[in-house]
Amino acid sequence: MPCDEEEFELLQRILDQKVTEIHVLYNVGKVIGGSLKRSELTEELWLSLKASLSISAMSVYEADPQAQTLRLVYTSSHKLCPIASFQFGEGAPGMAASSARPLHIHDATKFADFLHFPGEKKSARSSVIALPLKTGTDVTGVLVVEQRRGRFTSDDVDLMAMVGLLVSTGLQKSGLYERTEALAQVDGLTGLFNHRTLMERLRQETRRMLRTGRPLSLVMLDIDHFKRVNDTYGHKEGDSVLTDLASVLRSQARESSTDVLGRYGGEEFTLVMADTGLDEALVVAERLRRAVHAYPFHIKSLDARERITISLGVATQSGPNDQDSYLVRCADAALYHSKNTGRDRVSLMKDGELLTLDDIAPHTE
């Protein structure tokens, strides 16, 4: 029996709605499948929802279920709130997190607390959906979307609930990827950057040095007589020395700088210092040497007369050079100059000449 005009319009609206839902879920699925980093995933998700549903604003929060806190990790305004952490129950995000159920606010002007982050300016007559993102039964985050023109419907809430399931999966995937990527960048024993990451960062800083003309310095250092430590006290104690050394070096690195510290290999470590001339690099290198010389390394049965020391080599580049790995070659040559002239000292490569720091500024203990 043919339907009348009213029934036809109803069926058409239902069909249009289902097509919209399929379109949204398809696009969100593409975002989840194609984005590995959280920053990329959240930005692409915002662009997709903005285009598909006329979303006016979006925020994403990371939850700590144990501490019952939320941390804002993305907002479409690109301005993260200075108060980056707040409690479950606070604002639209906190209410969704504490109830573990979607929150639908029809009219934001009647909502006393904040919608996205403390101190925000709420738009008149905004409609908001806050969705808890879950792993199993745990709330691991919250997704908040806002529409400033028109109203979200109950159908929109149902659709966003399905979107939330996809987003939860995507954020889990991106979190695993970023943790794996971070582990791939560090040395398992010392926690410092590994050789591969060091060389990549050095290449990046070299390219920047060539663009800006600002100097780039490199310090290479090596534990003196480390083979004797391993042979005398065992490799377990040798590993202890390496981890202690990494802590000392980390504590002496310059604060608020772009210094890159890592384990070059074995008992050799490297410090890349951008925008740093030779004089400043020598000051840093000598500070590292003194800190290690004074540190009480804890080695079982260590002879009181034996001290852990390091030798260091410093080189600086401020312009193009036709040799590959120029800084590494120069700093390495300076390092071995330190070893060959007595150890526990800093040497430098300057204008093709190898000198010890003692030659230009003798130090005393």
C-alpha positions in Angstrom: 0.0 0.0 0.0 1.6 3.3 -1.0 2.4 5.7 1.9 1.0 9.2 2.1 3.1 12.4 1.9 3.6 12.7 5.6 4.8 9.1 6.0 7.1 9.6 3.0 8.7 12.7 4.6 9.2 10.8 7.8 10.9 7.9 6.0 13.0 10.4 4.1 14.1 12.0 7.4 15.0 8.7 8.9 16.9 7.7 5.8 18.8 11.0 5.8 19.6 10.5 9.4 21.0 7.0 8.8 23.0 8.2 5.9 24.5 11.0 8.1 25.3 8.5 10.8 27.0 6.1 8.4 28.9 9.1 6.9 30.1 10.3 10.4 31.1 6.8 11.6 32.9 6.1 8.3 34.9 9.3 8.5 35.7 8.8 12.2 36.8 5.3 11.5 39.1 6.6 8.8 40.6 9.0 11.3 41.1 6.3 13.9 42.6 3.9 11.3 45.0 6.5 9.8 46.3 8.5 12.8 48.9 7.0 15.1 49.8 10.1 17.2 47.2 11.5 19.7 47.8 15.1 18.5 47.1 14.0 14.9 44.1 11.9 15.9 42.4 14.6 17.9 42.9 17.3 15.3 41.6 15.1 12.4 38.7 14.0 14.6 37.8 17.7 15.2 37.9 18.5 11.5 35.8 15.5 10.6 33.1 16.2 13.2 33.1 19.9 12.4 32.4 19.1 8.8 29.9 16.3 9.3 27.8 17.6 12.2 28.5 21.3 12.3 30.2 21.0 15.6 31.3 24.4 17.0 33.9 23.3 19.6 35.5 20.1 20.8 37.7 19.1 23.8 39.4 15.9 24.8 40.5 15.0 28.3 42.8 12.2 29.7 41.5 10.7 32.9 43.4 9.3 35.9 40.9 6.9 37.4 42.9 6.4 40.6 43.3 10.1 41.3 39.9 10.9 39.9 41.3 13.8 37.9 41.0 14.9 34.3 43.7 16.6 32.2 42.8 18.7 29.1 44.9 17.4 26.2 43.1 18.9 23.3 40.7 21.8 22.5 39.7 23.1 19.1 40.5 26.6 20.3 44.2 25.5 20.5 44.5 27.3 23.8 45.0 24.8 26.6 43.8 26.1 30.0 46.5 27.1 32.5 44.6 24.9 35.0 45.3 21.7 33.1 43.9 19.3 35.8 40.6 19.1 37.6 38.5 16.7 39.5 35.8 14.2 38.5 32.5 16.0 39.1 33.8 19.4 38.0 32.2 20.9 34.9 30.6 19.0 32.0 33.8 16.8 31.5 34.0 16.0 35.2 30.3 15.2 35.5 30.5 12.8 32.6 33.6 11.1 34.0 32.1 10.7 37.5 28.8 9.2 36.2 30.5 7.2 33.4 27.4 8.1 31.3 26.9 10.6 28.5 25.8 14.1 29.6 23.5 16.1 27.4 23.2 19.8 28.2 20.4 21.4 26.2 21.1 25.0 27.1 24.5 26.0 28.4 23.2 29.3 29.9 21.3 27.2 32.5 24.4 25.2 33.4 26.3 26.7 36.3 29.7 25.1 35.8 32.1 25.2 32.9 31.7 23.2 29.6 35.3 22.8 28.5 37.7 24.2 31.0 37.7 26.6 34.0 37.4 30.2 33.2 35.9 29.8 29.7 33.3 32.1 28.2 30.1 30.1 27.6 28.2 30.9 24.4 24.6 31.8 24.8 22.2 28.8 24.2 25.1 26.4 23.5 24.1 22.7 23.4 26.7 20.2 24.7 27.4 16.5 24.8 30.0 15.2 27.1 31.0 11.5 26.5 33.0 9.3 28.9 35.7 7.3 27.0 36.2 3.9 28.5 38.6 1.0 28.6 36.4 -1.8 29.9 34.7 -0.3 32.9 37.3 2.4 33.6 36.8 5.9 32.4 40.1 6.8 30.6 39.0 10.1 29.1 36.1 12.4 28.1 35.1 13.8 24.8 33.1 17.1 24.8 31.4 18.5 21.7 29.5 21.8 21.5 27.0 23.2 19.1 26.3 26.9 19.3 23.7 27.0 16.5 20.8 24.7 17.0 20.4 21.9 19.5 21.7 18.4 19.8 19.0 15.8 19.8 18.7 12.5 21.5 19.6 10.9 18.2 22.8 13.0 18.2 23.6 11.7 21.7 23.2 8.1 20.5 25.4 8.8 17.4 28.1 10.5 19.6 28.0 7.5 21.9 29.0 5.3 19.0 31.7 7.9 18.0 33.0 7.7 21.6 33.5 4.0 21.3 35.7 4.5 18.2 37.6 7.4 19.8 38.3 5.3 22.9 39.8 2.6 20.7 41.8 5.2 18.7 43.2 6.8 21.8 44.2 3.4 23.2 46.0 2.7 20.0 47.8 6.1 19.9 48.8 5.7 23.5 50.4 2.4 22.8 52.1 3.8 19.7 53.5 6.8 21.6 54.7 4.6 24.5 56.4 2.2 22.0 57.9 5.2 20.1 59.2 6.6 23.4 60.8 3.3 24.4 62.4 3.1 20.9 64.1 6.4 21.5 65.8 5.7 24.8 68.6 3.4 26.1 67.1 0.7 28.2 69.8 0.8 30.9 70.3 4.6 31.5 67.0 6.1 30.3 68.9 8.6 28.1 68.4 8.9 24.4 69.9 6.0 22.4 72.4 6.3 19.5 69.8 6.4 16.7 67.9 9.2 18.4 71.0 11.1 19.1 72.2 11.0 15.5 68.7 12.1 14.3 68.6 15.0 16.7 72.2 16.0 15.7 71.2 16.0 12.0 68.1 18.1 12.9 70.3 20.6 14.8 72.9 20.7 12.1 70.2 21.6 9.5 69.0 24.3 11.9 72.5 25.6 12.4 73.0 25.9 8.7 69.7 27.9 8.4 70.3 30.3 11.3 74.1 30.5 11.4 74.0 30.1 15.2 76.8 27.7 16.5 76.2 24.1 17.4 78.5 22.3 19.9 79.0 18.7 20.7 80.5 17.0 23.8 81.6 13.4 23.7 82.7 11.8 26.9 83.9 8.4 28.0 84.4 6.6 31.4 88.1 6.2 32.1 89.4 2.6 32.6 85.8 1.3 32.4 87.1 -2.1 31.2 89.0 -2.4 34.5 85.8 -1.7 36.4 84.0 -4.5 34.6 86.9 -6.9 34.9 87.4 -6.2 38.6 83.9 -5.8 40.0 81.8 -7.5 37.3 79.3 -6.3 34.7 76.5 -5.7 37.2 78.6 -3.2 39.0 79.6 -1.7 35.6 76.0 -1.2 34.8 75.5 0.5 38.1 78.3 2.9 37.2 76.6 3.7 33.9 73.2 4.4 35.5 74.8 6.5 38.2 76.7 8.4 35.6 73.6 9.0 33.6 71.9 10.5 36.7 74.9 12.8 37.3 75.0 14.0 33.7 71.3 14.6 33.7 71.5 16.6 36.9 74.2 18.8 35.4 72.5 19.5 32.0 71.4 23.0 31.4 67.9 23.8 32.4 65.4 25.4 29.9 67.7 24.5 27.0 67.5 22.4 23.9 70.5 20.2 25.0 70.2 16.6 23.9 71.9 14.1 26.2 72.3 10.4 25.3 74.3 7.2 25.4 76.4 7.0 22.2 77.3 3.4 22.9 79.1 1.3 25.6 80.6 3.7 28.1 80.5 6.7 25.8 77.9 9.5 26.1 77.1 12.5 24.0 75.7 16.0 24.6 74.3 18.0 21.7 74.1 21.8 22.5 72.2 24.0 20.0 72.9 27.8 19.9 76.1 27.2 21.9 79.5 28.5 21.1 82.8 26.8 22.0 83.5 28.9 25.2 80.1 28.0 26.7 80.4 24.4 25.7 83.7 24.1 27.5 82.2 25.5 30.6 79.4 22.9 30.5 82.0 20.1 29.7 84.2 21.1 32.6 81.2 21.2 35.0 80.3 17.7 33.9 83.8 16.5 34.5 84.0 18.0 38.0 80.5 16.6 39.0 81.6 13.1 38.0 85.0 13.4 39.7 83.2 14.4 42.9 80.4 11.9 42.8 80.6 8.9 45.3 79.8 6.0 42.9 78.5 3.1 44.9 80.5 0.0 43.9 80.8 -3.0 46.2 84.4 -3.4 47.4 85.6 -0.4 45.4 89.2 0.4 46.4 89.1 3.8 48.2 92.1 4.9 46.0 90.1 4.3 42.8 87.8 7.0 41.5 85.4 7.0 38.6 86.4 9.8 36.1 85.5 10.8 32.6 87.4 12.2 29.6 85.6 14.7 27.4 86.0 16.1 23.9 84.4 19.3 22.6 83.9 20.7 19.1 81.8 23.5 17.6 80.5 24.2 14.2 78.9 27.5 12.9 78.9 27.0 9.2 78.8 24.5 6.4 81.5 21.8 6.1 82.0 19.3 3.3 82.8 16.4 5.7 80.1 14.0 6.8 79.6 13.9 10.6 82.0 16.8 11.0 81.2 17.5 14.7 81.3 13.8 15.7 84.7 13.4 14.1 86.1 16.5 15.8 84.6 15.8 19.2 85.8 12.2 19.0 89.3 13.3 18.2 89.2 15.7 21.1 88.0 13.0 23.4 90.9 10.7 22.5 93.3 13.6 22.9 92.0 13.8 26.5 92.6 10.1 27.0 96.0 10.2 25.5 97.1 13.1 27.6 96.2 11.8 31.0 92.4 11.3 31.2 90.0 13.1 33.6 90.1 16.2 31.5 88.4 18.2 28.7 90.0 18.6 25.3 88.8 20.7 22.3 89.2 20.9 18.6 89.8 24.5 17.5 90.8 25.5 14.0 92.0 22.0 13.4 94.2 21.9 16.5 93.7 19.7 19.5 94.2 21.3 22.9 93.3 20.3 26.5 91.4 22.8 28.6 94.4 22.7 30.9 96.4 24.3 28.1 94.2 27.4 28.0 92.7 27.4 31.5 94.5 25.1 34.0 92.0 23.7 36.6 92.7 22.7 40.2 90.8 20.2 42.3 
